[in-house]
């Protein structure tokens, strides 16, 4: 079984997706750079976790 993401990561990612949905893609590296530009994230680890969840959600949206 995988790890559960914390609620604040999901909230931050979903808020960013709402605001910048047209900018995010299914590529983690691209999303990582976009998160760095549009949000003020304090740590690299937190930025990567938010970017990873955004990538996961964008892949889900592309499937449907």
N, C-alpha and C positions, 0 to 999 in steps of 0.2 A: 504494500500500500504506500501511496505517496504522502508527502507532507501537506498539512493544511496551512493555507495562507492566512495570515492574520487579517482581521477585519479592517484595520486602518489602511493596509496595503490595497485591499480590494476597493475601499472607498476612494482613496486617492486615484487609483487607476481608472475607475469608472467615471470619476469627475473629469479627468483629463481626456478620456475617450469622448465624453459628451461635448467638451469644448473643441477638441482638435481631431475629431473622427476622420476627417479627410486627409490628415497628415500621416497618421499611423499606418503601418503596413504589417505584414506577417513576418518581417525580418527583425530579429532581436537587436542587431547592431544599429540599425536605423532608428528603431524605437528608443534605444538607449540614448542616442545623441539628441533625439527630440525631447525626451524627458528632461535631459540636462539643460536644454535651451528654454523650455517653457515653464518649468517648475523649479522652485528653489528647494532642492533636496540636500539634506545636511551630509549624508554619507554615501559613498560609492555603493556599498552593499544594499542600502535602501533603494537607491536609484535603480540598481539592477533588478531587484525584486519587483519593483513597480513596472519596469519595462518588460520583464518576463511575463507578468500577469496580463499586461496590455497585449503582448504578442499572442498569448493563449486565447484571449477574448477575440482578437481580430481573426485568428484562424477559425474559431467557432463561427463567427459572423460570415466568413467567406464560404463556409460549408453549406449554409442555408440560403 
